[in-house]
Amino acid sequence: MADLPQPPVLLAWFICFTYDQQEPN
């Protein structure tokens, strides 16, 4: 994986993905 210029972006995506998974929708 190449070094991302903005790690927070990837972190935010991961948080959003995990949060979406937690929702029993």
VMD Tcl script that builds the backbone (N, CA, C; Angstrom):
set m [mol new atoms 75]
animate dup $m
set s [atomselect $m all]
$s set {name element resname resid chain x y z} {
  {N N MET 1 A 0.852 -1.205 0.000}
  {CA C MET 1 A 0.000 0.000 0.000}
  {C C MET 1 A 0.886 1.253 0.000}
  {N N ALA 2 A 0.649 2.163 -0.926}
  {CA C ALA 2 A 1.477 3.367 -1.002}
  {C C ALA 2 A 1.186 4.290 0.178}
  {N N ASP 3 A 2.178 5.090 0.499}
  {CA C ASP 3 A 2.004 6.025 1.630}
  {C C ASP 3 A 0.984 7.093 1.250}
  {N N LEU 4 A -0.090 7.177 1.987}
  {CA C LEU 4 A -1.109 8.167 1.685}
  {C C LEU 4 A -0.706 9.525 2.242}
  {N N PRO 5 A -0.938 10.605 1.474}
  {CA C PRO 5 A -0.587 11.955 1.924}
  {C C PRO 5 A -1.470 12.404 3.077}
  {N N GLN 6 A -2.654 11.804 3.169}
  {CA C GLN 6 A -3.571 12.188 4.242}
  {C C GLN 6 A -4.145 10.938 4.911}
  {N N PRO 7 A -3.437 10.403 5.910}
  {CA C PRO 7 A -3.890 9.217 6.645}
  {C C PRO 7 A -5.294 9.394 7.238}
  {N N PRO 8 A -5.637 10.596 7.733}
  {CA C PRO 8 A -6.969 10.800 8.324}
  {C C PRO 8 A -8.095 10.422 7.370}
  {N N VAL 9 A -7.846 10.575 6.076}
  {CA C VAL 9 A -8.885 10.245 5.097}
  {C C VAL 9 A -9.201 8.756 5.157}
  {N N LEU 10 A -8.143 7.950 5.167}
  {CA C LEU 10 A -8.337 6.508 5.226}
  {C C LEU 10 A -8.976 6.126 6.559}
  {N N LEU 11 A -8.550 6.776 7.619}
  {CA C LEU 11 A -9.092 6.484 8.943}
  {C C LEU 11 A -10.584 6.806 8.982}
  {N N ALA 12 A -10.956 7.936 8.400}
  {CA C ALA 12 A -12.363 8.340 8.385}
  {C C ALA 12 A -13.191 7.321 7.607}
  {N N TRP 13 A -12.628 6.829 6.477}
  {CA C TRP 13 A -13.339 5.841 5.667}
  {C C TRP 13 A -13.539 4.561 6.463}
  {N N PHE 14 A -12.483 4.161 7.177}
  {CA C PHE 14 A -12.558 2.938 7.968}
  {C C PHE 14 A -13.599 3.087 9.072}
  {N N ILE 15 A -13.640 4.258 9.695}
  {CA C ILE 15 A -14.613 4.510 10.767}
  {C C ILE 15 A -16.029 4.450 10.194}
  {N N CYS 16 A -16.214 5.089 9.050}
  {CA C CYS 16 A -17.541 5.094 8.422}
  {C C CYS 16 A -17.967 3.674 8.070}
  {N N PHE 17 A -17.033 2.883 7.532}
  {CA C PHE 17 A -17.340 1.512 7.140}
  {C C PHE 17 A -17.714 0.690 8.367}
  {N N THR 18 A -16.939 0.835 9.450}
  {CA C THR 18 A -17.205 0.076 10.672}
  {C C THR 18 A -18.534 0.510 11.283}
  {N N TYR 19 A -18.792 1.807 11.282}
  {CA C TYR 19 A -20.037 2.323 11.867}
  {C C TYR 19 A -21.241 1.802 11.087}
  {N N ASP 20 A -21.101 1.751 9.764}
  {CA C ASP 20 A -22.189 1.264 8.919}
  {C C ASP 20 A -22.439 -0.212 9.185}
  {N N GLN 21 A -21.362 -0.960 9.454}
  {CA C GLN 21 A -21.490 -2.390 9.715}
  {C C GLN 21 A -22.199 -2.630 11.043}
  {N N GLN 22 A -22.028 -1.710 11.997}
  {CA C GLN 22 A -22.634 -1.892 13.316}
  {C C GLN 22 A -24.148 -1.687 13.254}
  {N N GLU 23 A -24.585 -0.898 12.289}
  {CA C GLU 23 A -26.024 -0.653 12.181}
  {C C GLU 23 A -26.744 -1.887 11.641}
  {N N PRO 24 A -27.651 -2.457 12.416}
  {CA C PRO 24 A -28.409 -3.648 11.981}
  {C C PRO 24 A -29.492 -3.259 11.002}
  {N N ASN 25 A -29.101 -2.657 9.889}
  {CA C ASN 25 A -30.085 -2.166 8.931}
  {C C ASN 25 A -30.371 -3.249 7.886}
}
mol reanalyze $m
mol bondsrecalc $m
mol representation Tube
mol addrep $m
